Amino acid sequence: MVSIRQVKAARALLGWSQSDLAEHSGVSEPTIARLEAADGELGGRGDTVRKIQMTLETSGIEFIDENGGGPGVRLNRATKKRVRD
């Protein structure tokens, strides 16, 4: 499961505002703001969570599961290269 902190970190890596995420995902900006105001796992309806996660992943974000060092996010290599070119 993806956490709110991971979503915020993913947006930061992409340089996206809540408005940008709303535009790309089809989830309203007030809904994203409401979800990000909480802490813990990304809540909301299942379809909303899927839209947000899928949008971030197709934009180059990899969600890293808890692995002893804590959950996280990173840009995949192909995205890093595209961003630099």
N, CA, C and O atoms as a Tinker XYZ file with bonds, in Angstrom:
   340  protein
     1  N      0.836000   -1.180000    0.000000    73     2
     2  CA     0.000000    0.000000    0.000000    64     1     3
     3  C      0.884000    1.247000    0.000000    63     2     4     5
     4  O      1.919000    1.275000    0.666000    81     3
     5  N      0.491000    2.247000   -0.723000    73     3     6
     6  CA     1.227000    3.507000   -0.855000    64     5     7
     7  C      0.803000    4.450000    0.269000    63     6     8     9
     8  O     -0.373000    4.528000    0.626000    81     7
     9  N      1.788000    5.168000    0.819000    73     7    10
    10  CA     1.475000    6.114000    1.897000    64     9    11
    11  C      1.337000    7.535000    1.354000    63    10    12    13
    12  O      1.782000    7.842000    0.248000    81    11
    13  N      0.717000    8.379000    2.150000    73    11    14
    14  CA     0.577000    9.800000    1.812000    64    13    15
    15  C      1.960000   10.423000    1.637000    63    14    16    17
    16  O      2.173000   11.199000    0.705000    81    15
    17  N      2.886000   10.098000    2.505000    73    15    18
    18  CA     4.238000   10.655000    2.401000    64    17    19
    19  C      4.904000   10.252000    1.090000    63    18    20    21
    20  O      5.629000   11.050000    0.495000    81    19
    21  N      4.670000    9.041000    0.639000    73    19    22
    22  CA     5.227000    8.604000   -0.640000    64    21    23
    23  C      4.626000    9.399000   -1.796000    63    22    24    25
    24  O      5.337000    9.760000   -2.734000    81    23
    25  N      3.335000    9.670000   -1.735000    73    23    26
    26  CA     2.689000   10.461000   -2.786000    64    25    27
    27  C      3.280000   11.867000   -2.817000    63    26    28    29
    28  O      3.589000   12.385000   -3.890000    81    27
    29  N      3.438000   12.484000   -1.653000    73    27    30
    30  CA     4.027000   13.833000   -1.592000    64    29    31
    31  C      5.460000   13.827000   -2.110000    63    30    32    33
    32  O      5.862000   14.735000   -2.837000    81    31
    33  N      6.228000   12.811000   -1.739000    73    31    34
    34  CA     7.613000   12.704000   -2.207000    64    33    35
    35  C      7.649000   12.486000   -3.720000    63    34    36    37
    36  O      8.500000   13.046000   -4.410000    81    35
    37  N      6.736000   11.682000   -4.225000    73    35    38
    38  CA     6.665000   11.434000   -5.666000    64    37    39
    39  C      6.359000   12.727000   -6.416000    63    38    40    41
    40  O      6.977000   13.019000   -7.440000    81    39
    41  N      5.414000   13.489000   -5.909000    73    39    42
    42  CA     5.101000   14.775000   -6.542000    64    41    43
    43  C      6.322000   15.684000   -6.542000    63    42    44    45
    44  O      6.596000   16.366000   -7.530000    81    43
    45  N      7.052000   15.693000   -5.433000    73    43    46
    46  CA     8.246000   16.539000   -5.333000    64    45    47
    47  C      9.304000   16.108000   -6.355000    63    46    48    49
    48  O      9.923000   16.959000   -6.994000    81    47
    49  N      9.517000   14.807000   -6.517000    73    47    50
    50  CA    10.492000   14.320000   -7.497000    64    49    51
    51  C     10.116000   14.725000   -8.919000    63    50    52    53
    52  O     10.984000   15.018000   -9.742000    81    51
    53  N      8.834000   14.739000   -9.194000    73    51    54
    54  CA     8.356000   15.115000  -10.518000    64    53    55
    55  C      8.229000   16.626000  -10.687000    63    54    56    57
    56  O      8.072000   17.118000  -11.805000    81    55
    57  N      8.298000   17.366000   -9.571000    73    55    58
    58  CA     8.108000   18.811000   -9.625000    64    57    59
    59  C      6.649000   19.183000   -9.849000    63    58    60    61
    60  O      6.348000   20.219000  -10.442000    81    59
    61  N      5.743000   18.330000   -9.368000    73    59    62
    62  CA     4.314000   18.522000   -9.565000    64    61    63
    63  C      3.660000   19.130000   -8.335000    63    62    64    65
    64  O      4.026000   18.820000   -7.201000    81    63
    65  N      2.704000   19.985000   -8.574000    73    63    66
    66  CA     1.836000   20.503000   -7.517000    64    65    67
    67  C      0.641000   19.549000   -7.380000    63    66    68    69
    68  O      0.491000   18.604000   -8.155000    81    67
    69  N     -0.192000   19.816000   -6.391000    73    67    70
    70  CA    -1.427000   19.032000   -6.278000    64    69    71
    71  C     -2.284000   19.226000   -7.523000    63    70    72    73
    72  O     -2.954000   18.298000   -7.976000    81    71
    73  N     -2.257000   20.422000   -8.066000    73    71    74
    74  CA    -3.015000   20.723000   -9.284000    64    73    75
    75  C     -2.517000   19.889000  -10.458000    63    74    76    77
    76  O     -3.316000   19.383000  -11.247000    81    75
    77  N     -1.192000   19.743000  -10.574000    73    75    78
    78  CA    -0.628000   18.924000  -11.654000    64    77    79
    79  C     -1.067000   17.467000  -11.515000    63    78    80    81
    80  O     -1.464000   16.835000  -12.494000    81    79
    81  N     -0.994000   16.941000  -10.294000    73    79    82
    82  CA    -1.417000   15.557000  -10.071000    64    81    83
    83  C     -2.894000   15.398000  -10.408000    63    82    84    85
    84  O     -3.295000   14.398000  -11.005000    81    83
    85  N     -3.695000   16.375000  -10.030000    73    83    86
    86  CA    -5.128000   16.326000  -10.339000    64    85    87
    87  C     -5.354000   16.286000  -11.848000    63    86    88    89
    88  O     -6.144000   15.483000  -12.346000    81    87
    89  N     -4.664000   17.145000  -12.557000    73    87    90
    90  CA    -4.816000   17.203000  -14.013000    64    89    91
    91  C     -4.410000   15.887000  -14.680000    63    90    92    93
    92  O     -5.117000   15.399000  -15.561000    81    91
    93  N     -3.301000   15.321000  -14.274000    73    91    94
    94  CA    -2.799000   14.097000  -14.896000    64    93    95
    95  C     -3.601000   12.853000  -14.503000    63    94    96    97
    96  O     -3.718000   11.915000  -15.292000    81    95
    97  N     -4.150000   12.843000  -13.290000    73    95    98
    98  CA    -4.822000   11.639000  -12.792000    64    97    99
    99  C     -6.327000   11.631000  -13.003000    63    98   100   101
   100  O     -6.950000   10.570000  -12.979000    81    99
   101  N     -6.915000   12.801000  -13.209000    73    99   102
   102  CA    -8.368000   12.869000  -13.304000    64   101   103
   103  C     -9.056000   12.853000  -11.952000    63   102   104   105
   104  O    -10.275000   12.693000  -11.874000    81   103
   105  N     -8.285000   13.017000  -10.887000    73   103   106
   106  CA    -8.830000   13.118000   -9.527000    64   105   107
   107  C     -8.876000   14.610000   -9.190000    63   106   108   109
   108  O     -7.922000   15.332000   -9.478000    81   107
   109  N     -9.945000   15.072000   -8.599000    73   107   110
   110  CA   -10.071000   16.506000   -8.346000    64   109   111
   111  C     -9.007000   17.003000   -7.366000    63   110   112   113
   112  O     -8.560000   16.270000   -6.483000    81   111
   113  N     -8.614000   18.262000   -7.544000    73   111   114
   114  CA    -7.615000   18.851000   -6.660000    64   113   115
   115  C     -8.077000   18.890000   -5.207000    63   114   116   117
   116  O     -7.277000   18.601000   -4.318000    81   115
   117  N     -9.354000   19.241000   -4.922000    73   115   118
   118  CA    -9.795000   19.190000   -3.522000    64   117   119
   119  C     -9.690000   17.785000   -2.906000    63   118   120   121
   120  O     -9.401000   17.651000   -1.717000    81   119
   121  N     -9.922000   16.755000   -3.702000    73   119   122
   122  CA    -9.793000   15.385000   -3.194000    64   121   123
   123  C     -8.341000   15.082000   -2.871000    63   122   124   125
   124  O     -8.048000   14.496000   -1.829000    81   123
   125  N     -7.433000   15.472000   -3.746000    73   123   126
   126  CA    -6.009000   15.242000   -3.487000    64   125   127
   127  C     -5.569000   16.004000   -2.245000    63   126   128   129
   128  O     -4.843000   15.464000   -1.411000    81   127
   129  N     -6.001000   17.251000   -2.115000    73   127   130
   130  CA    -5.653000   18.056000   -0.937000    64   129   131
   131  C     -6.184000   17.402000    0.336000    63   130   132   133
   132  O     -5.490000   17.355000    1.352000    81   131
   133  N     -7.420000   16.898000    0.278000    73   131   134
   134  CA    -8.017000   16.247000    1.452000    64   133   135
   135  C     -7.250000   14.980000    1.816000    63   134   136   137
   136  O     -6.980000   14.734000    2.992000    81   135
   137  N     -6.899000   14.182000    0.820000    73   135   138
   138  CA    -6.154000   12.947000    1.087000    64   137   139
   139  C     -4.771000   13.254000    1.648000    63   138   140   141
   140  O     -4.311000   12.574000    2.565000    81   139
   141  N     -4.104000   14.276000    1.104000    73   139   142
   142  CA    -2.755000   14.612000    1.556000    64   141   143
   143  C     -2.737000   15.314000    2.911000    63   142   144   145
   144  O     -1.676000   15.446000    3.521000    81   143
   145  N     -3.882000   15.760000    3.384000    73   143   146
   146  CA    -3.948000   16.398000    4.704000    64   145   147
   147  C     -3.842000   15.375000    5.828000    63   146   148   149
   148  O     -3.548000   15.726000    6.971000    81   147
   149  N     -4.079000   14.122000    5.500000    73   147   150
   150  CA    -3.982000   13.041000    6.482000    64   149   151
   151  C     -2.552000   12.507000    6.495000    63   150   152   153
   152  O     -1.684000   12.994000    5.770000    81   151
   153  N     -2.329000   11.506000    7.326000    73   151   154
   154  CA    -1.046000   10.808000    7.343000    64   153   155
   155  C     -1.350000    9.322000    7.305000    63   154   156   157
   156  O     -2.485000    8.914000    7.549000    81   155
   157  N     -0.371000    8.529000    7.008000    73   155   158
   158  CA    -0.572000    7.079000    6.943000    64   157   159
   159  C     -0.765000    6.634000    5.513000    63   158   160   161
   160  O     -0.248000    7.254000    4.584000    81   159
   161  N     -1.515000    5.552000    5.336000    73   159   162
   162  CA    -1.752000    5.001000    4.009000    64   161   163
   163  C     -2.665000    5.920000    3.206000    63   162   164   165
   164  O     -3.524000    6.607000    3.759000    81   163
   165  N     -2.461000    5.918000    1.890000    73   163   166
   166  CA    -3.322000    6.692000    1.003000    64   165   167
   167  C     -4.716000    6.115000    1.077000    63   166   168   169
   168  O     -4.945000    4.966000    0.698000    81   167
   169  N     -5.638000    6.906000    1.562000    73   167   170
   170  CA    -7.013000    6.451000    1.747000    64   169   171
   171  C     -7.880000    6.839000    0.571000    63   170   172   173
   172  O     -7.387000    7.137000   -0.517000    81   171
   173  N     -9.149000    6.832000    0.803000    73   171   174
   174  CA   -10.089000    7.181000   -0.255000    64   173   175
   175  C    -10.616000    5.942000   -0.939000    63   174   176   177
   176  O    -10.303000    4.811000   -0.568000    81   175
   177  N    -11.433000    6.194000   -1.958000    73   175   178
   178  CA   -12.005000    5.081000   -2.720000    64   177   179
   179  C    -10.909000    4.345000   -3.479000    63   178   180   181
   180  O     -9.900000    4.935000   -3.865000    81   179
   181  N    -11.115000    3.077000   -3.683000    73   179   182
   182  CA   -10.134000    2.253000   -4.372000    64   181   183
   183  C     -9.782000    2.785000   -5.746000    63   182   184   185
   184  O     -8.615000    2.768000   -6.140000    81   183
   185  N    -10.787000    3.262000   -6.485000    73   183   186
   186  CA   -10.550000    3.785000   -7.819000    64   185   187
   187  C     -9.682000    5.050000   -7.760000    63   186   188   189
   188  O     -8.831000    5.253000   -8.625000    81   187
   189  N     -9.889000    5.884000   -6.765000    73   187   190
   190  CA    -9.103000    7.108000   -6.599000    64   189   191
   191  C     -7.652000    6.765000   -6.306000    63   190   192   193
   192  O     -6.742000    7.344000   -6.901000    81   191
   193  N     -7.434000    5.842000   -5.408000    73   191   194
   194  CA    -6.079000    5.408000   -5.059000    64   193   195
   195  C     -5.380000    4.835000   -6.290000    63   194   196   197
   196  O     -4.215000    5.141000   -6.541000    81   195
   197  N     -6.079000    4.015000   -7.051000    73   195   198
   198  CA    -5.497000    3.412000   -8.258000    64   197   199
   199  C     -5.118000    4.482000   -9.284000    63   198   200   201
   200  O     -4.051000    4.409000   -9.893000    81   199
   201  N     -5.982000    5.464000   -9.472000    73   199   202
   202  CA    -5.691000    6.537000  -10.435000    64   201   203
   203  C     -4.434000    7.304000  -10.035000    63   202   204   205
   204  O     -3.572000    7.574000  -10.872000    81   203
   205  N     -4.335000    7.653000   -8.761000    73   203   206
   206  CA    -3.175000    8.413000   -8.287000    64   205   207
   207  C     -1.904000    7.582000   -8.428000    63   206   208   209
   208  O     -0.906000    8.063000   -8.964000    81   207
   209  N     -1.932000    6.355000   -7.957000    73   207   210
   210  CA    -0.749000    5.504000   -8.009000    64   209   211
   211  C     -0.345000    5.215000   -9.451000    63   210   212   213
   212  O      0.838000    5.290000   -9.784000    81   211
   213  N     -1.293000    4.890000  -10.300000    73   211   214
   214  CA    -0.987000    4.572000  -11.689000    64   213   215
   215  C     -0.412000    5.798000  -12.418000    63   214   216   217
   216  O      0.525000    5.668000  -13.206000    81   215
   217  N     -0.960000    6.956000  -12.161000    73   215   218
   218  CA    -0.464000    8.174000  -12.797000    64   217   219
   219  C      0.984000    8.428000  -12.413000    63   218   220   221
   220  O      1.814000    8.734000  -13.268000    81   219
   221  N      1.284000    8.302000  -11.136000    73   219   222
   222  CA     2.654000    8.534000  -10.679000    64   221   223
   223  C      3.606000    7.481000  -11.254000    63   222   224   225
   224  O      4.716000    7.811000  -11.672000    81   223
   225  N      3.180000    6.234000  -11.277000    73   223   226
   226  CA     4.034000    5.168000  -11.805000    64   225   227
   227  C      4.279000    5.332000  -13.303000    63   226   228   229
   228  O      5.403000    5.128000  -13.763000    81   227
   229  N      3.265000    5.692000  -14.064000    73   227   230
   230  CA     3.464000    5.867000  -15.503000    64   229   231
   231  C      4.266000    7.137000  -15.805000    63   230   232   233
   232  O      4.740000    7.323000  -16.925000    81   231
   233  N      4.412000    7.997000  -14.814000    73   231   234
   234  CA     5.230000    9.204000  -14.968000    64   233   235
   235  C      6.667000    8.974000  -14.516000    63   234   236   237
   236  O      7.480000    9.899000  -14.521000    81   235
   237  N      6.980000    7.733000  -14.124000    73   235   238
   238  CA     8.355000    7.370000  -13.806000    64   237   239
   239  C      8.663000    7.128000  -12.352000    63   238   240   241
   240  O      9.822000    6.911000  -11.998000    81   239
   241  N      7.661000    7.157000  -11.499000    73   239   242
   242  CA     7.885000    6.932000  -10.070000    64   241   243
   243  C      7.852000    5.437000   -9.766000    63   242   244   245
   244  O      6.981000    4.711000  -10.246000    81   243
   245  N      8.804000    4.996000   -8.969000    73   243   246
   246  CA     8.797000    3.639000   -8.429000    64   245   247
   247  C      8.567000    3.742000   -6.939000    63   246   248   249
   248  O      9.306000    4.430000   -6.235000    81   247
   249  N      7.541000    3.058000   -6.458000    73   247   250
   250  CA     7.266000    3.020000   -5.022000    64   249   251
   251  C      8.074000    1.885000   -4.415000    63   250   252   253
   252  O      8.048000    0.756000   -4.905000    81   251
   253  N      8.784000    2.195000   -3.354000    73   251   254
   254  CA     9.647000    1.221000   -2.686000    64   253   255
   255  C      8.959000    0.782000   -1.403000    63   254   256   257
   256  O      8.619000    1.606000   -0.554000    81   255
   257  N      8.757000   -0.519000   -1.271000    73   255   258
   258  CA     8.116000   -1.063000   -0.074000    64   257   259
   259  C      9.035000   -0.955000    1.131000    63   258   260   261
   260  O     10.238000   -0.725000    1.006000    81   259
   261  N      8.440000   -1.127000    2.285000    73   259   262
   262  CA     9.204000   -1.202000    3.536000    64   261   263
   263  C     10.225000   -2.318000    3.387000    63   262   264   265
   264  O      9.870000   -3.458000    3.086000    81   263
   265  N     11.488000   -1.990000    3.597000    73   263   266
   266  CA    12.541000   -2.989000    3.428000    64   265   267
   267  C     13.564000   -2.914000    4.554000    63   266   268   269
   268  O     14.735000   -3.240000    4.364000    81   267
   269  N     13.118000   -2.490000    5.707000    73   267   270
   270  CA    14.026000   -2.320000    6.836000    64   269   271
   271  C     14.513000   -0.891000    6.954000    63   270   272   273
   272  O     14.889000   -0.454000    8.041000    81   271
   273  N     14.511000   -0.150000    5.846000    73   271   274
   274  CA    14.928000    1.243000    5.855000    64   273   275
   275  C     13.757000    2.182000    5.706000    63   274   276   277
   276  O     13.927000    3.401000    5.687000    81   275
   277  N     12.578000    1.624000    5.600000    73   275   278
   278  CA    11.378000    2.438000    5.441000    64   277   279
   279  C     10.936000    2.506000    3.992000    63   278   280   281
   280  O     11.745000    2.314000    3.084000    81   279
   281  N      9.659000    2.777000    3.768000    73   279   282
   282  CA     9.152000    2.901000    2.406000    64   281   283
   283  C      9.686000    4.170000    1.763000    63   282   284   285
   284  O     10.108000    5.092000    2.462000    81   283
   285  N      9.672000    4.224000    0.442000    73   283   286
   286  CA    10.166000    5.408000   -0.247000    64   285   287
   287  C      9.711000    5.451000   -1.684000    63   286   288   289
   288  O      8.846000    4.681000   -2.103000    81   287
   289  N     10.306000    6.367000   -2.441000    73   287   290
   290  CA    10.034000    6.510000   -3.867000    64   289   291
   291  C     11.334000    6.868000   -4.573000    63   290   292   293
   292  O     12.278000    7.364000   -3.959000    81   291
   293  N     11.363000    6.608000   -5.862000    73   291   294
   294  CA    12.487000    7.048000   -6.684000    64   293   295
   295  C     12.000000    7.167000   -8.117000    63   294   296   297
   296  O     10.988000    6.581000   -8.503000    81   295
   297  N     12.757000    7.954000   -8.908000    73   295   298
   298  CA    12.500000    8.022000  -10.336000    64   297   299
   299  C     13.221000    6.861000  -10.985000    63   298   300   301
   300  O     14.365000    6.564000  -10.639000    81   299
   301  N     12.559000    6.199000  -11.930000    73   299   302
   302  CA    13.262000    5.111000  -12.597000    64   301   303
   303  C     14.310000    5.682000  -13.551000    63   302   304   305
   304  O     14.225000    6.848000  -13.937000    81   303
   305  N     15.268000    4.892000  -13.923000    73   303   306
   306  CA    16.414000    5.348000  -14.725000    64   305   307
   307  C     15.995000    5.950000  -16.057000    63   306   308   309
   308  O     16.554000    6.962000  -16.481000    81   307
   309  N     15.028000    5.348000  -16.714000    73   307   310
   310  CA    14.596000    5.858000  -18.016000    64   309   311
   311  C     14.039000    7.269000  -17.884000    63   310   312   313
   312  O     14.264000    8.109000  -18.756000    81   311
   313  N     13.324000    7.533000  -16.817000    73   311   314
   314  CA    12.762000    8.860000  -16.600000    64   313   315
   315  C     13.860000    9.862000  -16.317000    63   314   316   317
   316  O     13.818000   10.979000  -16.834000    81   315
   317  N     14.846000    9.491000  -15.507000    73   315   318
   318  CA    15.958000   10.392000  -15.203000    64   317   319
   319  C     16.661000   10.814000  -16.486000    63   318   320   321
   320  O     16.994000   11.984000  -16.675000    81   319
   321  N     16.882000    9.831000  -17.370000    73   319   322
   322  CA    17.574000   10.133000  -18.618000    64   321   323
   323  C     16.744000   11.077000  -19.469000    63   322   324   325
   324  O     17.286000   12.027000  -20.034000    81   323
   325  N     15.440000   10.840000  -19.576000    73   323   326
   326  CA    14.555000   11.707000  -20.369000    64   325   327
   327  C     14.538000   13.115000  -19.815000    63   326   328   329
   328  O     14.520000   14.081000  -20.578000    81   327
   329  N     14.543000   13.247000  -18.487000    73   327   330
   330  CA    14.505000   14.558000  -17.854000    64   329   331
   331  C     15.769000   15.331000  -18.184000    63   330   332   333
   332  O     15.706000   16.543000  -18.392000    81   331
   333  N     16.921000   14.661000  -18.239000    73   331   334
   334  CA    18.195000   15.322000  -18.517000    64   333   335
   335  C     18.333000   15.710000  -19.976000    63   334   336   337
   336  O     18.967000   16.721000  -20.281000    81   335
   337  N     17.756000   14.934000  -20.893000    73   335   338
   338  CA    17.918000   15.199000  -22.333000    64   337   339
   339  C     17.184000   16.438000  -22.777000    63   338   340
   340  O     17.225000   16.790000  -23.955000    81   339
